[in-house]
Amino acid sequence: MFKKGDYVIYETAGVCRVTDVSTVDMKGIDREKLFYFLEPLHMNGNRLYIPVENHKSFMRPLLSSQEAERLMEDAGKIGALPVADYRHREEDYKAALKSCDCREWLKIIHTLRRKRVERTGQGKKLPSMDARYLQIAEECLYTELSLAMGLPEEKIESMISEEPH
């Protein structure tokens, strides 16, 4: 069970701070049921109420500093996200984000950065949907690694950008 002050990863909301673990006073909600009150770091002003006994959504603790360092060592070796069908790629992006797996987030980043370079070479921009998923994956990954390693997000971003592709 997470406690107040913990940082967690919650599905596509990314890094969240647990601001409370308590019951909620809402009509139709069991007053004995415990909820995590989560504040997503990249969604200012939003608050999520997630049942502690929630079995439908995925939530996990942040990586440890050692896990984060191992991930950074492997970052250049993690390949692209296999996208079976270009027209249905959003489903692949969503599944990778929802997995809450940093390696999957890196695959999205590698895939879409390559695509951006390719399209820029053709005088085109990255499609807005792809740009949105790239931004979400980067925010989730950089924030988590920043907290785990005690480094600014900009440093994490530059470290990942330097990785061979």
C-alpha positions as CSV (number, residue, x, y, z in Angstrom):
1,M,0.0,0.0,0.0
2,F,1.3,3.4,-0.9
3,K,1.3,6.2,1.7
4,K,0.9,10.0,1.7
5,G,3.9,11.7,0.1
6,D,4.9,8.7,-2.1
7,Y,5.4,9.1,-5.8
8,V,3.8,6.5,-8.0
9,I,3.2,5.8,-11.7
10,Y,-0.4,5.6,-12.6
11,E,-1.3,4.5,-16.1
12,T,-1.2,7.4,-18.6
13,A,-1.2,10.1,-15.9
14,G,2.4,9.3,-15.4
15,V,4.1,10.3,-12.2
16,C,1.7,11.3,-9.4
17,R,2.2,12.2,-5.8
18,V,0.0,10.5,-3.3
19,T,-1.5,13.5,-1.4
20,D,-3.7,11.4,0.9
21,V,-5.1,7.9,1.5
22,S,-8.6,8.3,2.9
23,T,-12.3,7.8,2.4
24,V,-14.2,10.1,0.1
25,D,-17.4,11.9,1.0
26,M,-19.3,11.5,-2.3
27,K,-22.8,10.4,-3.0
28,G,-23.0,6.8,-4.0
29,I,-19.5,5.9,-2.7
30,D,-19.1,3.5,0.2
31,R,-17.9,5.6,3.1
32,E,-15.6,2.8,4.3
33,K,-13.7,2.4,1.0
34,L,-10.2,3.8,1.0
35,F,-8.9,5.8,-2.0
36,Y,-5.6,7.2,-3.1
37,F,-5.7,10.9,-3.8
38,L,-3.3,11.4,-6.6
39,E,-1.9,14.6,-8.1
40,P,-0.4,14.0,-11.5
41,L,2.8,16.1,-11.8
42,H,2.2,17.1,-15.4
43,M,-1.5,17.9,-15.0
44,N,-1.6,20.9,-12.8
45,G,-4.8,21.2,-10.8
46,N,-6.0,17.7,-11.5
47,R,-6.7,15.2,-8.8
48,L,-7.4,11.6,-9.2
49,Y,-9.3,9.4,-6.7
50,I,-8.3,5.7,-7.1
51,P,-9.7,3.0,-4.9
52,V,-6.9,1.3,-2.9
53,E,-8.4,-2.0,-3.9
54,N,-8.5,-1.2,-7.6
55,H,-7.8,-4.1,-9.8
56,K,-8.7,-2.5,-13.1
57,S,-5.9,0.1,-13.3
58,F,-2.2,-0.3,-13.0
59,M,-0.2,1.7,-10.5
60,R,3.4,1.0,-9.4
61,P,6.1,2.7,-7.3
62,L,8.8,4.7,-9.0
63,L,12.0,3.0,-10.1
64,S,14.8,2.9,-7.5
65,S,17.9,4.9,-8.4
66,Q,19.7,1.6,-9.2
67,E,16.9,0.5,-11.6
68,A,16.9,4.0,-13.2
69,E,20.7,3.8,-13.7
70,R,20.4,0.3,-15.3
71,L,17.6,1.6,-17.6
72,M,19.8,4.5,-18.7
73,E,22.7,2.1,-19.4
74,D,20.3,0.0,-21.6
75,A,18.5,3.0,-23.2
76,G,20.4,2.9,-26.5
77,K,19.9,-0.9,-26.8
78,I,16.1,-0.7,-26.4
79,G,14.6,-0.8,-29.9
80,A,11.6,0.7,-31.4
81,L,8.0,0.0,-30.7
82,P,6.7,-2.6,-33.2
83,V,3.7,-0.8,-34.9
84,A,1.9,-3.5,-36.9
85,D,-0.4,-1.1,-38.8
86,Y,0.2,2.6,-39.4
87,R,-3.5,3.4,-39.3
88,H,-4.0,1.6,-35.9
89,R,-0.7,2.9,-34.3
90,E,-2.6,4.8,-31.7
91,E,-3.7,1.6,-30.1
92,D,0.0,0.5,-29.9
93,Y,1.0,3.8,-28.3
94,K,-1.9,3.6,-25.8
95,A,-1.0,0.0,-24.8
96,A,2.7,0.9,-24.3
97,L,1.8,3.9,-22.2
98,K,-0.8,2.1,-20.1
99,S,1.8,-0.7,-19.4
100,C,3.6,1.8,-17.1
101,D,6.8,0.1,-18.3
102,C,9.7,2.5,-18.8
103,R,11.2,0.3,-21.6
104,E,7.9,0.6,-23.5
105,W,8.0,4.4,-23.0
106,L,11.6,4.4,-24.4
107,K,10.4,2.4,-27.4
108,I,7.7,5.1,-28.1
109,I,10.4,7.8,-27.8
110,H,12.9,6.0,-30.1
111,T,10.2,5.2,-32.7
112,L,8.7,8.7,-32.8
113,R,12.1,10.5,-32.8
114,R,13.2,8.4,-35.8
115,K,9.9,9.1,-37.5
116,R,10.3,12.9,-36.8
117,V,13.8,12.9,-38.3
118,E,12.6,11.0,-41.3
119,R,9.6,13.3,-41.9
120,T,11.8,16.4,-41.3
121,G,14.0,15.2,-44.1
122,Q,11.0,15.1,-46.3
123,G,10.0,18.6,-45.3
124,K,7.1,17.4,-43.2
125,K,6.2,17.6,-39.6
126,L,5.4,14.7,-37.2
127,P,1.6,14.1,-37.3
128,S,0.0,15.8,-34.3
129,M,-1.2,12.4,-32.8
130,D,2.4,11.1,-32.9
131,A,3.7,14.3,-31.4
132,R,1.2,14.1,-28.6
133,Y,2.2,10.5,-27.7
134,L,5.9,11.4,-27.9
135,Q,5.3,14.3,-25.5
136,I,3.4,12.0,-23.1
137,A,6.1,9.3,-23.2
138,E,8.8,11.8,-22.7
139,E,7.0,13.5,-19.7
140,C,6.4,10.2,-18.0
141,L,9.9,8.8,-18.5
142,Y,11.9,12.0,-17.8
143,T,9.9,12.8,-14.7
144,E,10.3,9.4,-13.3
145,L,14.0,9.2,-14.0
146,S,14.5,12.7,-12.7
147,L,13.0,11.8,-9.4
148,A,14.7,8.4,-9.2
149,M,18.2,9.8,-10.1
150,G,17.9,13.2,-8.4
151,L,18.7,14.9,-11.7
152,P,16.8,17.7,-13.6
153,E,14.5,16.5,-16.3
154,E,16.5,18.5,-18.9
155,K,19.6,16.4,-18.0
156,I,17.7,13.2,-18.4
157,E,16.4,14.3,-21.8
158,S,19.9,15.2,-23.0
159,M,21.3,11.9,-21.7
160,I,18.6,10.0,-23.6
161,S,19.1,12.2,-26.7
162,E,22.8,11.3,-26.7
163,E,22.0,7.6,-26.8
164,P,22.9,5.9,-30.1
165,H,19.9,4.9,-32.2
